[in-house]
Amino acid sequence: MIFAGLSANDVENWKVFGYWGSVMVVKTLGMVLLIGRWRHTKK
C-alpha cells in the first residue's frame, strides 16, 4: 500500500487537501463558465 509509510494524521491531511483541492477546481471552472456565458450573452 502507498499509505504504509504514512501515519494516520498524514492520511487525514491528504484527504482534506484532496477535498478542498477538488472544491477549488469546481469553483474555478464554475467562474470561468459563468464569465464566458456572460461575455457571450453581452455581445
Backbone as XML, in Angstrom:
<?xml version="1.0"?>
<chain id="A" units="angstrom">
  <residue number="1" name="MET">
    <atom name="N" x="0.830" y="-1.212" z="0.000"/>
    <atom name="CA" x="0.000" y="0.000" z="0.000"/>
    <atom name="C" x="0.864" y="1.262" z="0.000"/>
  </residue>
  <residue number="2" name="ILE">
    <atom name="N" x="0.342" y="2.303" z="-0.581"/>
    <atom name="CA" x="1.072" y="3.572" z="-0.609"/>
    <atom name="C" x="1.119" y="4.185" z="0.793"/>
  </residue>
  <residue number="3" name="PHE">
    <atom name="N" x="0.051" y="3.972" z="1.572"/>
    <atom name="CA" x="-0.045" y="4.611" z="2.888"/>
    <atom name="C" x="0.729" y="3.855" z="3.977"/>
  </residue>
  <residue number="4" name="ALA">
    <atom name="N" x="1.484" y="2.825" z="3.567"/>
    <atom name="CA" x="2.177" y="2.008" z="4.573"/>
    <atom name="C" x="3.153" y="2.857" z="5.390"/>
  </residue>
  <residue number="5" name="GLY">
    <atom name="N" x="3.868" y="3.804" z="4.744"/>
    <atom name="CA" x="4.856" y="4.606" z="5.448"/>
    <atom name="C" x="4.298" y="5.888" z="6.029"/>
  </residue>
  <residue number="6" name="LEU">
    <atom name="N" x="3.001" y="6.107" z="5.888"/>
    <atom name="CA" x="2.400" y="7.340" z="6.393"/>
    <atom name="C" x="1.640" y="7.078" z="7.684"/>
  </residue>
  <residue number="7" name="SER">
    <atom name="N" x="1.589" y="8.089" z="8.520"/>
    <atom name="CA" x="0.802" y="7.967" z="9.749"/>
    <atom name="C" x="-0.653" y="8.295" z="9.444"/>
  </residue>
  <residue number="8" name="ALA">
    <atom name="N" x="-1.533" y="8.017" z="10.387"/>
    <atom name="CA" x="-2.959" y="8.294" z="10.184"/>
    <atom name="C" x="-3.182" y="9.786" z="9.961"/>
  </residue>
  <residue number="9" name="ASN">
    <atom name="N" x="-2.393" y="10.605" z="10.645"/>
    <atom name="CA" x="-2.543" y="12.055" z="10.508"/>
    <atom name="C" x="-2.199" y="12.498" z="9.089"/>
  </residue>
  <residue number="10" name="ASP">
    <atom name="N" x="-1.153" y="11.916" z="8.497"/>
    <atom name="CA" x="-0.785" y="12.262" z="7.130"/>
    <atom name="C" x="-1.910" y="11.898" z="6.158"/>
  </residue>
  <residue number="11" name="VAL">
    <atom name="N" x="-2.518" y="10.739" z="6.384"/>
    <atom name="CA" x="-3.615" y="10.308" z="5.506"/>
    <atom name="C" x="-4.781" y="11.282" z="5.620"/>
  </residue>
  <residue number="12" name="GLU">
    <atom name="N" x="-5.095" y="11.712" z="6.841"/>
    <atom name="CA" x="-6.190" y="12.670" z="7.027"/>
    <atom name="C" x="-5.874" y="13.985" z="6.336"/>
  </residue>
  <residue number="13" name="ASN">
    <atom name="N" x="-4.634" y="14.430" z="6.439"/>
    <atom name="CA" x="-4.245" y="15.677" z="5.786"/>
    <atom name="C" x="-4.422" y="15.577" z="4.274"/>
  </residue>
  <residue number="14" name="TRP">
    <atom name="N" x="-4.063" y="14.421" z="3.702"/>
    <atom name="CA" x="-4.220" y="14.247" z="2.258"/>
    <atom name="C" x="-5.693" y="14.229" z="1.867"/>
  </residue>
  <residue number="15" name="LYS">
    <atom name="N" x="-6.549" y="13.644" z="2.729"/>
    <atom name="CA" x="-7.988" y="13.627" z="2.435"/>
    <atom name="C" x="-8.531" y="15.056" z="2.401"/>
  </residue>
  <residue number="16" name="VAL">
    <atom name="N" x="-8.150" y="15.849" z="3.405"/>
    <atom name="CA" x="-8.623" y="17.238" z="3.459"/>
    <atom name="C" x="-8.092" y="18.020" z="2.270"/>
  </residue>
  <residue number="17" name="PHE">
    <atom name="N" x="-6.804" y="17.829" z="1.953"/>
    <atom name="CA" x="-6.194" y="18.550" z="0.834"/>
    <atom name="C" x="-6.889" y="18.189" z="-0.480"/>
  </residue>
  <residue number="18" name="GLY">
    <atom name="N" x="-7.153" y="16.899" z="-0.683"/>
    <atom name="CA" x="-7.823" y="16.473" z="-1.910"/>
    <atom name="C" x="-9.235" y="17.026" z="-1.999"/>
  </residue>
  <residue number="19" name="TYR">
    <atom name="N" x="-9.926" y="17.058" z="-0.849"/>
    <atom name="CA" x="-11.301" y="17.586" z="-0.837"/>
    <atom name="C" x="-11.323" y="19.063" z="-1.203"/>
  </residue>
  <residue number="20" name="TRP">
    <atom name="N" x="-10.502" y="19.860" z="-0.518"/>
    <atom name="CA" x="-10.503" y="21.307" z="-0.806"/>
    <atom name="C" x="-9.945" y="21.587" z="-2.188"/>
  </residue>
  <residue number="21" name="GLY">
    <atom name="N" x="-8.992" y="20.778" z="-2.641"/>
    <atom name="CA" x="-8.454" y="20.976" z="-3.987"/>
    <atom name="C" x="-9.538" y="20.784" z="-5.040"/>
  </residue>
  <residue number="22" name="SER">
    <atom name="N" x="-10.360" y="19.735" z="-4.876"/>
    <atom name="CA" x="-11.439" y="19.495" z="-5.837"/>
    <atom name="C" x="-12.486" y="20.591" z="-5.743"/>
  </residue>
  <residue number="23" name="VAL">
    <atom name="N" x="-12.757" y="21.088" z="-4.541"/>
    <atom name="CA" x="-13.731" y="22.179" z="-4.382"/>
    <atom name="C" x="-13.246" y="23.426" z="-5.117"/>
  </residue>
  <residue number="24" name="MET">
    <atom name="N" x="-11.957" y="23.749" z="-4.976"/>
    <atom name="CA" x="-11.419" y="24.937" z="-5.645"/>
    <atom name="C" x="-11.471" y="24.777" z="-7.162"/>
  </residue>
  <residue number="25" name="VAL">
    <atom name="N" x="-11.195" y="23.566" z="-7.659"/>
    <atom name="CA" x="-11.248" y="23.330" z="-9.109"/>
    <atom name="C" x="-12.663" y="23.545" z="-9.621"/>
  </residue>
  <residue number="26" name="VAL">
    <atom name="N" x="-13.652" y="23.012" z="-8.890"/>
    <atom name="CA" x="-15.051" y="23.165" z="-9.307"/>
    <atom name="C" x="-15.444" y="24.633" z="-9.292"/>
  </residue>
  <residue number="27" name="LYS">
    <atom name="N" x="-15.040" y="25.366" z="-8.249"/>
    <atom name="CA" x="-15.377" y="26.798" z="-8.169"/>
    <atom name="C" x="-14.743" y="27.562" z="-9.322"/>
  </residue>
  <residue number="28" name="THR">
    <atom name="N" x="-13.471" y="27.245" z="-9.608"/>
    <atom name="CA" x="-12.780" y="27.945" z="-10.684"/>
    <atom name="C" x="-13.453" y="27.675" z="-12.031"/>
  </residue>
  <residue number="29" name="LEU">
    <atom name="N" x="-13.793" y="26.414" z="-12.287"/>
    <atom name="CA" x="-14.461" y="26.074" z="-13.544"/>
    <atom name="C" x="-15.813" y="26.766" z="-13.631"/>
  </residue>
  <residue number="30" name="GLY">
    <atom name="N" x="-16.529" y="26.812" z="-12.514"/>
    <atom name="CA" x="-17.833" y="27.478" z="-12.496"/>
    <atom name="C" x="-17.699" y="28.959" z="-12.822"/>
  </residue>
  <residue number="31" name="MET">
    <atom name="N" x="-16.698" y="29.605" z="-12.251"/>
    <atom name="CA" x="-16.488" y="31.029" z="-12.527"/>
    <atom name="C" x="-16.143" y="31.250" z="-13.992"/>
  </residue>
  <residue number="32" name="VAL">
    <atom name="N" x="-15.274" y="30.397" z="-14.554"/>
    <atom name="CA" x="-14.886" y="30.531" z="-15.960"/>
    <atom name="C" x="-16.111" y="30.370" z="-16.855"/>
  </residue>
  <residue number="33" name="LEU">
    <atom name="N" x="-16.952" y="29.385" z="-16.536"/>
    <atom name="CA" x="-18.150" y="29.162" z="-17.348"/>
    <atom name="C" x="-19.109" y="30.344" z="-17.239"/>
  </residue>
  <residue number="34" name="LEU">
    <atom name="N" x="-19.282" y="30.863" z="-16.028"/>
    <atom name="CA" x="-20.197" y="31.995" z="-15.838"/>
    <atom name="C" x="-19.700" y="33.225" z="-16.586"/>
  </residue>
  <residue number="35" name="ILE">
    <atom name="N" x="-18.396" y="33.519" z="-16.484"/>
    <atom name="CA" x="-17.839" y="34.691" z="-17.164"/>
    <atom name="C" x="-17.942" y="34.513" z="-18.675"/>
  </residue>
  <residue number="36" name="GLY">
    <atom name="N" x="-17.633" y="33.301" z="-19.152"/>
    <atom name="CA" x="-17.717" y="33.047" z="-20.591"/>
    <atom name="C" x="-19.144" y="33.208" z="-21.099"/>
  </residue>
  <residue number="37" name="ARG">
    <atom name="N" x="-20.112" y="32.704" z="-20.348"/>
    <atom name="CA" x="-21.514" y="32.815" z="-20.745"/>
    <atom name="C" x="-21.960" y="34.269" z="-20.695"/>
  </residue>
  <residue number="38" name="TRP">
    <atom name="N" x="-21.513" y="35.012" z="-19.662"/>
    <atom name="CA" x="-21.893" y="36.420" z="-19.523"/>
    <atom name="C" x="-21.344" y="37.233" z="-20.687"/>
  </residue>
  <residue number="39" name="ARG">
    <atom name="N" x="-20.069" y="36.978" z="-21.052"/>
    <atom name="CA" x="-19.471" y="37.706" z="-22.173"/>
    <atom name="C" x="-20.188" y="37.366" z="-23.470"/>
  </residue>
  <residue number="40" name="HIS">
    <atom name="N" x="-20.572" y="36.091" z="-23.604"/>
    <atom name="CA" x="-21.231" y="35.657" z="-24.835"/>
    <atom name="C" x="-22.600" y="36.314" z="-24.975"/>
  </residue>
  <residue number="41" name="THR">
    <atom name="N" x="-23.344" y="36.410" z="-23.890"/>
    <atom name="CA" x="-24.683" y="36.980" z="-23.954"/>
    <atom name="C" x="-24.633" y="38.496" z="-24.038"/>
  </residue>
  <residue number="42" name="LYS">
    <atom name="N" x="-23.536" y="39.113" z="-23.575"/>
    <atom name="CA" x="-23.421" y="40.575" z="-23.594"/>
    <atom name="C" x="-23.219" y="41.092" z="-25.011"/>
  </residue>
  <residue number="43" name="LYS">
    <atom name="N" x="-22.608" y="40.277" z="-25.888"/>
    <atom name="CA" x="-22.309" y="40.721" z="-27.252"/>
    <atom name="C" x="-23.559" y="40.930" z="-28.090"/>
  </residue>
</chain>
